């Protein structure tokens, strides 16, 4: 701006002086430079070491790889399954209504069947041949949900799934009163979303992230039949076998949006300590009938009961029953 306010004649004179000075300086500087180079030639040639060309960065281990024809065929199969369920009025997302009433007694009874019996659902892999009674299991430590993806999962899907799980973690924390958070770094609840093309990668990744993971769990990834959309398994401490210290949920990447979201809701909720399904639970995702796709208000109450401080890990169903009845009535606003 200073130049713009200067008189034009003065600006030109200054420019000429600079040009003349530069013209006088160039020969002198050139002569001095030649002398310097003559004296330093040996030093230059001996001290300048050619630098290697930097190598291109290797692609990430799970860089996107388009799904194979077989994976695309499986995706079309699950799309037909989802359409069929929706046509029959299933996979509801309304959370229930006047057609699905329940009271405190229903809530207490459903909690007893879902929290104190271990039997995997139709969406999960069966590790036991039949139902077995268990003591109350839940987490004591903060839950950190880490999401991993197989290479066949697109970047857009990864971002959408991360956001979904982050929002769901906030809902679970509100329902349980427990510390639940979605993280990008180290986590103790691993959610793995991968396609059938990603089995080898997922197995290697799980070995790295979950040291000592049993081979039968890893083999499930390769032997999972089409009717099994997803599964979750938990690990307890060696000294405190009723406290969950780690969980792994596995969800097929070929699932369409609603079935995929349904798996996210059910498997993470089950991994918090509600391992069973009951045909009497309604409205609930803890039911094999696929009527409801997403966590309902009924299910939120089950999670609230699970983490109520009046119940502790290791309590039996019989010992917990009177307390469960009281908590259920409090949650439903019914008299004790």
N, C-alpha and C positions, 0 to 999 in steps of 0.2 A: 504494500500500500504506500510505502514511502516513495518507491520508484514512480508510482502512478501520479503522485503530486509534484514530482520534480519537473522543471521546465525541460522541454524537449531538447533544446540546443545543448544545455549542460549535460544531459544524459548521453548525447552522442559524443561529446568531447571526452567524457570519462571512458566511454567504450573504446574510442580510438587509442587513448593512452594505454589501456589495458592490452589491446591487441599488439601495439608496438612493443611494449615491455615483454610480452610473451614471445614475440618474434626474436628479440635479442637474446632471450634466455635459452631458447631451445638448442642452439648450436653448442653453447657452453656446457649445458647439462649433458648433452649427448657425448661430448668429448670426455667429461669426467666419468660418465657411466662406462665408457669403453675402457678407461684406465682401471676402474674398479673391477670390472669383469676380468680383465687380463690378470690382475693380481690375485683374484679369488677363484679362478676357474677350477683349480684342483679341489678347493674346499667345497664348492657347489656340487661337483660331480660325485664327491665321496660322501656327502652328508644327506643328500636328498634321496629318500628311499621310496620307491613307488608303493602306493597304498593299494591293497586289493579292493576290487569292486565289491561293494556290500551285496550280500546275497539277498534274494527276495524272501520276504517273510513267509514261513510255512503256513498253510491254511490251518485254521482251528480244527481240532480233532473232530468236532461235531459240526463242521461247516456244512451248509445245506447241500444235500444230494437228492435230486428228484426221486420220488418213490418208484419202485419197479412196477411192472405190469401186474405181478401177483399182488403187490400191496394195493394197487389201484382197484383190482378186482375185489379184494377184501373190503375196501372202503365202500364200494358199490353195494356189497352184501349188507353192510351195517346201515347204509342209507335206506335200503328196503325194509330192514328190521324197524328202524325208527319210524318210517312212514306207516308201517303196519300198526305199531303201538299207538301212534297218534290217531289213526283212523278208528281204533277201538276205544278211544277216550282215555288212554293211559298217558303216562309221563306228564301228569298234571303239574302245573307250575303255580297254581293258585293257593297252595298251602292248606287247602281244605275249606269247608264252609258248612252251611246248614245240613248238608247231606252227610257230614262226618263228625257228629257230636261225640264228645268224650268227657268224662268227669274225673274226679280225683282217684276213684277206685280203678278206673281204666288205666290212668297214668301210672299208678303204683304197680299194678299187675304187669303192664308192659315193661316197666323198668326192671322188674324182677326177671322177666324172660329174656331181656336183651342184655342186661349187664352181668347176669350171673350164670349164663350158659354160653359155652363156646361151640359155635357151629357156623361155618362159613356159608355165606349166601350163594345164590345162584350166579351172582356176578363175581364170585371170589373162588379162589382155589381151595379145595378141601384138603386140609392137612390131617383131619381126624375122620374116622369112619362114621361117627355119629355124634350126637350132642353129649356134652359132658358138663357137669356142674363145676363152676369155678368160683373163686373168691373175687372180690371187687378188685379190679385192676385200673390204675390210672397213673398219670404223670405227677411227679413232684417238682421236677426241674422245669424251668421255662421251656416252652416248645418253640423251636426255630424251624420253620418250614422252608426247605430249599428245593427249588424246582430245577430238574435236569431234563434235557431233551435229546432225542436221537437225531442223527443227521437228516433223516427224511422229513422232519418237521419244519415247515416253512418258517421264515423269520416273522411273518405276520402272525402266524398261529402262536409262536413262542411269546410274542409280546402280549397277545390277547390272553393267553393262559396265565402268564405271570400276573397280569392285572386282576384276573378273576381270582386267583389264589390269594393275592394280597388283600383284596376286599373280603374274601371269605374268612381269612384269618382274623380280621377285625371283628367280624360277626361272631366267630367262635369264642374270641376272648370276652366279648360282651356277655355271651350266654353262659360261659363257664366261670367267669371271674378269675380265670387262670391267665398267666402270661403266655399269649400266643402271638407270634409275629412271623411274617414272611421275610426271608433274608436272601441276600445274594451270595454271602460267604458261607462259612461253616454252619451246618444245620444238623439237627438230630432227628428231624422228620423229613425224609427224602421222598419227593414226589417225582417219579420218572415217567415221562410221556414219550413213548417211542413206538415205532412201527415194526412190522415183522422183518423188515430189512435191517433193523438196528439191533438185532438180538445179540450178536457178538460184541458190538460196541457197548451195549447196556451191561452185559455180563462183566466185561473188563472194568467198566466204570464203577459198577457196584462193588467189585472186589477192592477197588481203590478207596472208595468212599465209606464202605462198611467192612472194615477188616474182620476176618473170621466169619463172614456170612456163610451159612451152610450151603453145600452144593445142591441140596434138594430145592432150596429156594431159587437158586440160579437156574436150575434145570426147568423150572416152571415157565420161564420166558420162552423156552424152545418148544415145550410140549403143550402149551396152552391151546385148548380147542376153541373153535369159533364162538360157542355159546358163552365163554368167559370173557367179559369185556375188560375186567380190571380186578385187582385184588390188593390186599394190604396185609402185612404181617408185622408184628411188634416183637421187641426184644426187652426182656426184663433184666434187672440186676442179679448178680450171682447170689448176693446175700439177701436182698429183698426181692423175692420172686414175684411179688404183687405190684411192684412199681415199674412202670414202663420207662425205659431210658432211651429207646430208639425205635423208629418205625420206618417202613419202606412201603410206599404205595406205587403200584405200576398200572399205567393206563394206556390202552392201545391208542396210537396216534391216528389209526384209520377211522375212529369213531366220528360220526357227524356231530354237529355242535351240541345238541341237547343231550344225547347219550354221553358225550364226553363230559359235559357239565354235571350230569347226574353222577358219573363215576367220581368226579372230583369231590362233590358234596358227600357222597356216601363213604368213600374209602377214607378220607381224612377224618370224618366224624367217627367212624369205627375205630380208627387208629388212636383216638383219644381215650378209648376204654369201653366202647359199646360193641362187642364183637359179634353179637348174634342178630338174627332176624326172627320176627314173629308174625304169623299170619293174622294175629289178633290186633297188631299195632296199626292204628288208623286214626288220623291221617299221618303217614310216616314213610320215610325212605327205608326204614329198617323192616322191610317186608318184601318177600320175593315176588309180589304180584306186579311190580313196576307201575303201580297206580300213580305214585308221586315221584317226580324226577328230582325235586330239590328239597332241601331241609325245610321242615314245617315248624310252626310254632309248638306243636306237640313234641317234636324232636329237640327243639331248643330247651324245653322244660326237662327232658331226659338228661341233657348235658348239664343243666343247672343242678339237677339232683346228683349227678355223678360227682361233681366237684364241690358239693356242699360239705363244709368242714365237719358236720356232724357224722359224716360217713368217712371212713378211712380205708386206704388200701389194705386188703387182707381180711376184711370183714366178710362173714358168710351171709348167704341169702336169709337164713333163719334169723340171725342176729340183727340184720339190717331191716327186716320187715317192719317193725314198729316205727322206726325212724323214717323209713321211706314213706309210710302212710302219712305221717305228720307233714313231711316236706311237700308231698303231693297235694294235700289239702291247703297248705299255705299258698302254693303256686296257683291253685284253681280258685282261691278265695272262698273255700268252703269251710264250714265249722269243723273243729277237731272232734 
